[in-house]
Amino acid sequence: MPARIRPAEQRDAEAIAAIYRPFVEATAISFEVTPPDRAEIARRVEETGRTHPWLVCDVDDHVVAYAYASAHRTRSAYQWSVDTSVYVDPRYQRRGIGRGLYTSLFGILAAHGFRNAFAGIALPNPASVRLHESLGFTAIGVYDHVGYKLGAWHSVGWWQLTLRAHSAHPAPPIDSATVRALPQWASLLAAGESLISGGLPGKSVARVIFACVHNAGRSQMAAAFFRQLADPTQAQAISAGTNPGDRVHPVVVDVMREAGIDISENRPQRLTDDVARQAALLITMGCGDECPYVPGLQRDDWPLPDPKDQPIEQVRAIRDEIRLRISELVNARGWATSAPLSSG
């Protein structure tokens, strides 16, 4: 599926938080020291998005990167200037996603009526400098030893991009709702998509289906762990059921949250023949003969107990067994992620 650039929504908060977390915890790329949680990211998207664009990039319906703008300063004379940031999941870097998001972002900022975009880059970060300068930013100065993080002082370089001419009597920037109503909105949003590579040259992405009857417990946990442990440029997970329930079991949501994965927004999906045909491997967890038969599709069965109505200690044991099996699967197939942290 080709990459898609769209406005960030509240439902993207968990994915955005997950992309941002390692940059906060392990690098000086961000000067935050405590990773914001899902609720805080949702608040930022909501508040900032009213006046400034916040975009995400979807690949196969998963958010893999985001870019946004915010006010450069709060005093009124600064209202035509913004700060910009872009963060890309390290597993998806070097595919033009940062460039694509920024291209869409800058066109939308100009439509708002903003005149200047600024980027602060913790130094050294040659990859980020190359990206910004290739898009027209020019270096304007350095805040020397301005921040202390991870046991060291860090300098921040500043780059500037002119978005529109500096007219003598500029109108105030317009809000996001007004921009989204413009006839050119769709083309502004999609402007950067053609710059994004759809995948790694010469490699196809394997799809693995995790299936059970109600898609409300075991298969949801398996797909969530797979997405955490597998390199998405090599393999991706689909979760479905033959008779999907109304929601994911609350106790399953709770034990996955304990493991650092939020699946509270997941909804059970139906396993159809068409979905099964997308996969290279079908792993069943209880649907047995009810699962679709697709000639040539490799199948495996994990005979795990249904977590429904089980005490939380038993559900934790099921969760841990699933995590172990997923780890063994991705390592045996060569799908395990090993990407380093770096900036987008």
C-alpha positions as CSV (number, residue, x, y, z in Angstrom):
1,M,0.0,0.0,0.0
2,P,1.5,3.4,-0.9
3,A,2.2,5.9,1.8
4,R,-0.5,8.4,2.7
5,I,-0.1,11.8,4.4
6,R,-3.1,13.0,6.4
7,P,-4.0,15.2,9.3
8,A,-3.2,13.8,12.7
9,E,-6.2,12.7,14.8
10,Q,-6.8,11.8,18.4
11,R,-6.6,8.1,17.5
12,D,-3.0,8.6,16.4
13,A,-1.8,9.7,19.8
14,E,-0.5,6.3,20.9
15,A,1.4,5.7,17.7
16,I,2.9,9.3,17.8
17,A,3.9,8.8,21.4
18,A,5.6,5.5,20.6
19,I,7.6,7.1,17.7
20,Y,8.7,10.0,19.9
21,R,9.5,8.0,23.1
22,P,13.0,6.7,22.1
23,F,14.1,10.1,20.9
24,V,13.2,11.5,24.4
25,E,14.6,8.6,26.4
26,A,17.8,7.9,24.5
27,T,18.9,11.0,22.6
28,A,19.4,14.7,22.8
29,I,17.4,15.2,19.6
30,S,14.5,16.2,21.8
31,F,15.2,18.3,24.9
32,E,12.2,16.7,26.7
33,V,13.4,14.3,29.4
34,T,10.1,12.5,30.2
35,P,8.3,11.0,27.3
36,P,4.7,12.3,26.9
37,D,2.1,9.7,27.2
38,R,-0.9,9.1,24.9
39,A,-3.1,11.6,26.7
40,E,-0.5,14.4,26.6
41,I,0.1,13.8,22.8
42,A,-3.7,13.8,22.2
43,R,-3.9,17.2,24.0
44,R,-1.0,18.6,21.9
45,V,-2.6,17.4,18.7
46,E,-5.9,18.9,19.7
47,E,-4.6,22.3,20.9
48,T,-1.9,22.9,18.3
49,G,-4.0,21.5,15.4
50,R,-6.6,24.3,15.8
51,T,-4.1,26.9,14.5
52,H,-1.2,24.9,13.0
53,P,-0.9,21.7,10.9
54,W,0.0,18.4,12.5
55,L,0.4,15.6,9.9
56,V,1.1,11.9,10.0
57,C,2.3,9.4,7.4
58,D,0.5,6.1,7.1
59,V,2.1,3.0,5.6
60,D,-0.2,0.0,5.4
61,D,-2.6,1.8,7.8
62,H,0.1,2.3,10.5
63,V,1.4,5.7,11.5
64,V,5.2,5.6,10.9
65,A,6.1,9.3,11.1
66,Y,4.7,12.7,11.9
67,A,5.5,16.4,11.4
68,Y,3.9,19.5,12.9
69,A,4.3,23.2,13.3
70,S,3.8,25.3,16.4
71,A,4.1,29.0,17.3
72,H,7.6,30.3,17.3
73,R,6.9,32.7,20.2
74,T,3.7,33.8,21.9
75,R,3.9,37.6,21.5
76,S,1.7,39.0,18.8
77,A,4.4,40.2,16.5
78,Y,5.7,36.6,16.1
79,Q,2.4,35.3,14.8
80,W,3.6,34.8,11.2
81,S,6.5,32.6,12.3
82,V,6.5,28.9,13.3
83,D,8.8,26.2,14.5
84,T,8.7,22.9,12.7
85,S,9.6,19.3,13.7
86,V,9.5,15.9,12.0
87,Y,10.0,12.5,13.5
88,V,10.2,9.2,11.6
89,D,10.2,5.7,13.1
90,P,13.8,4.6,12.6
91,R,12.6,1.4,10.8
92,Y,11.2,3.7,8.1
93,Q,14.0,6.2,7.7
94,R,15.8,6.7,4.4
95,R,12.6,6.3,2.4
96,G,11.9,10.0,1.8
97,I,9.2,10.2,4.5
98,G,10.6,13.1,6.3
99,R,11.0,15.0,3.1
100,G,7.5,14.1,2.0
101,L,5.9,15.2,5.3
102,Y,7.8,18.5,5.3
103,T,6.8,19.2,1.7
104,S,3.1,18.9,2.5
105,L,3.6,20.7,5.8
106,F,5.3,23.8,4.2
107,G,2.6,24.2,1.5
108,I,-0.1,24.0,4.2
109,L,1.8,26.6,6.3
110,A,2.0,29.0,3.4
111,A,-1.8,28.5,2.8
112,H,-2.3,29.5,6.5
113,G,-0.5,32.7,5.8
114,F,2.7,32.0,7.8
115,R,5.8,33.6,6.5
116,N,8.8,32.0,8.3
117,A,9.5,28.4,9.4
118,F,12.3,27.8,11.9
119,A,14.0,24.5,12.9
120,G,16.1,24.0,16.0
121,I,18.5,21.1,15.6
122,A,20.5,19.7,18.6
123,L,24.1,19.4,17.3
124,P,25.7,17.4,15.9
125,N,22.9,15.9,13.7
126,P,24.2,15.9,10.1
127,A,21.2,13.9,8.7
128,S,18.7,16.5,10.0
129,V,20.9,19.3,8.8
130,R,21.1,17.8,5.3
131,L,17.3,17.3,5.2
132,H,16.5,20.8,6.2
133,E,19.1,22.5,3.9
134,S,17.9,20.3,1.0
135,L,14.5,21.8,1.5
136,G,15.7,25.4,1.4
137,F,16.5,26.1,5.1
138,T,19.5,28.3,5.8
139,A,21.6,28.3,8.9
140,I,21.2,31.5,11.0
141,G,22.9,30.8,14.3
142,V,23.7,28.6,17.2
143,Y,22.6,28.6,20.9
144,D,25.9,27.3,22.4
145,H,25.7,24.8,25.2
146,V,22.0,25.7,25.8
147,G,20.7,22.4,27.1
148,Y,21.9,19.7,29.5
149,K,20.7,16.2,29.0
150,L,22.1,12.6,29.3
151,G,25.1,13.9,31.2
152,A,26.3,16.5,28.7
153,W,25.8,20.0,27.4
154,H,24.3,20.4,24.0
155,S,24.2,23.2,21.5
156,V,21.3,23.9,19.2
157,G,21.6,25.2,15.6
158,W,18.8,27.3,14.1
159,W,17.7,27.2,10.5
160,Q,15.2,29.4,8.7
161,L,12.9,28.9,5.7
162,T,10.9,31.7,4.0
163,L,7.4,30.3,3.3
164,R,5.9,33.4,1.7
165,A,7.1,36.9,0.7
166,H,7.3,39.4,3.6
167,S,4.6,41.9,2.4
168,A,4.2,45.3,4.0
169,H,0.8,44.6,5.5
170,P,0.3,40.8,6.1
171,A,-3.1,39.5,7.0
172,P,-3.2,37.4,10.2
173,P,-2.7,33.7,9.6
174,I,-6.0,31.8,9.2
175,D,-7.0,28.8,11.3
176,S,-6.8,25.1,10.4
177,A,-10.5,24.7,9.8
178,T,-10.4,27.5,7.2
179,V,-7.4,26.0,5.5
180,R,-9.1,22.6,5.3
181,A,-12.1,24.2,3.5
182,L,-9.9,25.6,0.7
183,P,-10.4,24.0,-2.7
184,Q,-6.7,23.2,-2.9
185,W,-6.6,21.4,0.5
186,A,-6.4,17.9,-0.9
187,S,-3.6,18.7,-3.3
188,L,-1.7,20.5,-0.5
189,L,-2.0,17.5,1.8
190,A,-0.9,15.0,-0.9
191,A,2.0,17.2,-2.2
192,G,4.7,15.2,-0.5
193,E,3.4,11.7,-1.1
194,S,5.1,11.2,-4.5
195,L,8.5,11.8,-2.7
196,I,8.0,8.8,-0.5
197,S,9.4,5.4,-1.4
198,G,6.7,2.7,-1.0
199,G,9.1,0.0,0.2
200,L,12.6,-1.4,0.1
201,P,13.8,-2.0,-3.5
202,G,13.5,-5.6,-4.5
203,K,11.9,-6.8,-1.3
204,S,8.2,-7.7,-0.7
205,V,6.7,-7.4,2.8
206,A,5.4,-10.6,4.2
207,R,2.0,-10.5,5.9
208,V,1.1,-12.7,8.8
209,I,-2.5,-13.2,10.0
210,F,-3.2,-14.0,13.6
211,A,-6.7,-15.5,13.9
212,C,-9.0,-16.7,16.6
213,V,-12.8,-16.9,16.8
214,H,-13.7,-13.6,18.3
215,N,-10.5,-11.6,17.6
216,A,-10.9,-10.2,21.1
217,G,-7.9,-11.7,23.0
218,R,-5.1,-14.0,21.8
219,S,-4.9,-12.8,18.2
220,Q,-5.0,-9.2,19.3
221,M,-2.1,-9.7,21.7
222,A,-0.1,-11.7,19.0
223,A,-0.5,-9.0,16.4
224,A,0.5,-6.2,18.9
225,F,3.6,-8.0,19.9
226,F,4.5,-8.8,16.3
227,R,4.2,-5.1,15.4
228,Q,6.5,-4.3,18.4
229,L,9.2,-6.9,17.6
230,A,9.2,-7.3,13.8
231,D,10.8,-5.0,11.2
232,P,7.7,-3.6,9.3
233,T,9.7,-3.3,6.1
234,Q,10.0,-7.1,6.1
235,A,6.8,-8.4,7.8
236,Q,3.5,-7.0,9.1
237,A,0.6,-8.4,11.1
238,I,-3.1,-8.7,10.5
239,S,-5.4,-9.7,13.3
240,A,-8.9,-11.1,12.6
241,G,-11.6,-13.5,13.8
242,T,-14.2,-15.8,12.2
243,N,-16.9,-14.5,14.5
244,P,-15.6,-11.2,15.7
245,G,-16.8,-9.9,19.1
246,D,-17.9,-6.4,20.0
247,R,-14.7,-5.4,21.7
248,V,-11.3,-6.6,22.9
249,H,-11.6,-8.2,26.3
250,P,-10.9,-5.5,29.0
251,V,-8.5,-7.9,30.9
252,V,-6.5,-8.3,27.7
253,V,-6.3,-4.5,27.3
254,D,-5.1,-4.3,30.9
255,V,-2.3,-6.9,30.7
256,M,-1.1,-5.5,27.4
257,R,-0.9,-2.0,29.0
258,E,1.2,-3.6,31.7
259,A,3.6,-4.7,28.9
260,G,3.7,-1.1,27.5
261,I,1.3,-1.7,24.6
262,D,-2.0,0.1,24.3
263,I,-4.6,-1.8,22.3
264,S,-7.7,-0.1,23.9
265,E,-8.6,1.4,20.5
266,N,-8.4,-1.9,18.6
267,R,-11.6,-3.4,17.3
268,P,-12.3,-7.0,16.4
269,Q,-12.2,-7.6,12.6
270,R,-13.7,-10.4,10.5
271,L,-11.4,-12.9,8.8
272,T,-12.5,-13.3,5.2
273,D,-11.1,-15.2,2.3
274,D,-9.9,-12.0,0.7
275,V,-8.0,-11.0,3.9
276,A,-6.5,-14.5,4.1
277,R,-5.3,-14.3,0.5
278,Q,-3.1,-11.3,1.5
279,A,-1.0,-13.4,3.9
280,A,2.1,-15.5,3.6
281,L,1.4,-17.2,6.9
282,L,-1.8,-17.9,8.9
283,I,-1.5,-18.6,12.6
284,T,-4.6,-19.8,14.3
285,M,-5.4,-19.6,18.0
286,G,-8.7,-21.4,18.4
287,C,-10.7,-21.0,15.2
288,G,-9.6,-24.4,13.9
289,D,-11.8,-25.7,11.0
290,E,-13.7,-22.4,11.0
291,C,-10.7,-20.6,9.5
292,P,-10.7,-20.0,5.7
293,Y,-8.8,-22.5,3.6
294,V,-6.5,-20.8,1.0
295,P,-4.5,-23.2,-1.2
296,G,-0.8,-22.7,-0.8
297,L,-1.2,-20.5,2.4
298,Q,1.1,-21.8,5.1
299,R,-0.7,-22.4,8.4
300,D,0.3,-23.0,12.0
301,D,-1.7,-23.5,15.1
302,W,-0.9,-22.2,18.6
303,P,-3.1,-24.1,21.1
304,L,-3.4,-21.3,23.6
305,P,-6.3,-21.0,26.1
306,D,-9.0,-18.4,25.6
307,P,-8.3,-15.5,28.1
308,K,-12.0,-14.7,28.3
309,D,-13.3,-14.9,31.9
310,Q,-9.9,-16.0,33.1
311,P,-8.2,-14.5,36.2
312,I,-5.7,-11.8,35.4
313,E,-2.8,-14.0,36.5
314,Q,-3.8,-16.6,33.9
315,V,-4.2,-13.9,31.2
316,R,-0.7,-12.6,32.0
317,A,0.7,-16.1,31.5
318,I,-1.1,-16.4,28.1
319,R,0.3,-12.9,27.2
320,D,3.8,-14.0,28.1
321,E,3.6,-17.2,26.2
322,I,2.4,-15.3,23.1
323,R,5.2,-12.8,23.4
324,L,7.7,-15.7,23.6
325,R,6.3,-17.3,20.5
326,I,6.3,-14.1,18.6
327,S,9.9,-13.5,19.5
328,E,10.8,-16.9,18.4
329,L,8.9,-16.5,15.1
330,V,10.4,-13.2,14.1
331,N,13.9,-14.3,14.9
332,A,13.5,-17.6,13.1
333,R,12.2,-15.9,10.0
334,G,14.8,-13.1,10.1
335,W,12.1,-10.4,10.6
336,A,13.3,-9.1,14.0
337,T,13.9,-5.4,14.1
338,S,17.5,-4.2,14.7
339,A,17.3,-0.6,13.5
340,P,19.3,2.0,15.5
341,L,17.8,5.2,16.8
342,S,18.4,8.3,14.7
343,S,16.7,11.4,13.6
344,G,14.3,11.7,10.7
